[in-house]
C-alpha cells in the first residue's frame, strides 16, 4: 500500500509515455462515421428534451397551485381602504 502511494507521487510529476501502439490491434481502428455522430446527437437531444419536459411537468402544478393560493389569499384577506379617494368624495 505504501509503495503504491510512493509510486503515484513519483508518477504525478512525470508524464507517462504510452509507447508505440500494438501492431496487431492497428487494423481494428475505424473512422467515425457521420451516421454515428448524428445518432449520438439525436440521443443527447432526446434525453435533454425528456429532461426538460419532466422538469416542466413537475414544476407546473406547483406554480398553478401557488397562483391559485395567492388569488384566494387576496380575495379572503382584509379589505384595505382606498387611499386615492379623499374624505367625503363618492365612489362610482
C-alpha positions as CSV (number, residue, x, y, z in Angstrom):
1,X,0.0,0.0,0.0
2,X,2.8,2.4,0.9
3,X,4.7,1.5,-2.3
4,X,1.6,2.4,-4.4
5,X,1.4,5.8,-2.8
6,X,5.1,6.5,-3.4
7,X,4.8,5.3,-7.0
8,X,1.8,7.5,-7.6
9,X,3.6,10.5,-6.1
10,X,6.6,9.9,-8.3
11,X,4.4,9.5,-11.5
12,X,2.3,12.5,-10.6
13,X,5.1,14.9,-11.7
14,X,6.1,13.0,-14.8
15,X,4.1,12.4,-18.0
16,X,3.6,8.7,-18.7
17,X,4.6,7.7,-22.3
18,X,2.2,5.0,-23.5
19,X,4.7,3.8,-26.1
20,X,4.0,2.5,-29.6
21,X,0.6,1.1,-30.4
22,X,0.3,-2.6,-30.7
23,X,0.7,-3.6,-34.4
24,X,-1.8,-6.4,-34.2
25,X,-4.6,-4.1,-33.0
26,X,-3.9,-1.3,-35.5
27,X,-6.2,-2.9,-38.1
28,X,-9.2,-2.7,-35.7
29,X,-9.1,1.1,-35.8
30,X,-12.0,2.5,-37.8
31,X,-13.0,6.1,-38.8
32,X,-16.1,7.5,-37.1
33,X,-19.0,7.6,-39.5
34,X,-21.2,10.6,-39.8
35,X,-24.2,8.4,-39.0
36,X,-22.7,7.6,-35.6
37,X,-22.2,11.2,-34.8
38,X,-25.8,12.0,-35.9
39,X,-27.2,9.2,-33.8
40,X,-25.3,10.4,-30.7
41,X,-26.5,13.9,-31.2
42,X,-30.1,12.8,-31.6
43,X,-29.8,10.6,-28.4
44,X,-28.5,13.6,-26.4
45,X,-31.2,15.9,-27.8
46,X,-33.9,13.3,-26.9
47,X,-32.6,12.9,-23.4
48,X,-32.4,16.7,-23.0
49,X,-36.0,17.2,-24.2
50,X,-37.3,14.5,-21.9
51,X,-35.5,16.1,-19.0
52,X,-36.9,19.5,-19.8
53,X,-40.4,18.0,-20.2
54,X,-40.2,16.2,-16.9
55,X,-39.0,19.3,-15.1
56,X,-41.8,21.3,-16.7
57,X,-44.4,18.6,-15.8
58,X,-43.3,18.5,-12.1
59,X,-43.0,22.3,-11.6
60,X,-46.2,23.4,-13.5
61,X,-48.6,22.0,-10.8
62,X,-46.7,23.8,-8.1
63,X,-46.8,27.1,-10.0
64,X,-50.5,26.8,-10.7
65,X,-51.3,25.9,-7.1
66,X,-49.2,28.8,-5.9
67,X,-51.1,31.2,-8.1
68,X,-54.5,29.9,-7.0
69,X,-53.4,30.3,-3.4
70,X,-52.3,33.9,-4.0
71,X,-55.7,34.7,-5.6
72,X,-57.6,33.0,-2.8
73,X,-55.5,34.8,-0.1
74,X,-56.1,38.1,-1.9
75,X,-59.9,37.6,-2.1
76,X,-60.2,36.4,1.6
77,X,-57.7,38.9,3.0
78,X,-58.8,42.1,4.9
79,X,-60.1,44.8,2.7
80,X,-58.0,47.9,3.0
81,X,-59.4,51.4,2.5
82,X,-58.6,53.0,-0.8
83,X,-56.0,55.7,-0.3
84,X,-56.7,57.5,-3.6
85,X,-60.2,58.7,-2.5
86,X,-60.4,61.9,-0.4
87,X,-62.7,62.3,2.6
88,X,-66.3,63.0,1.6
89,X,-66.0,62.0,-2.0
90,X,-68.3,59.4,-3.5
91,X,-67.1,56.4,-5.4
92,X,-68.8,55.1,-8.6
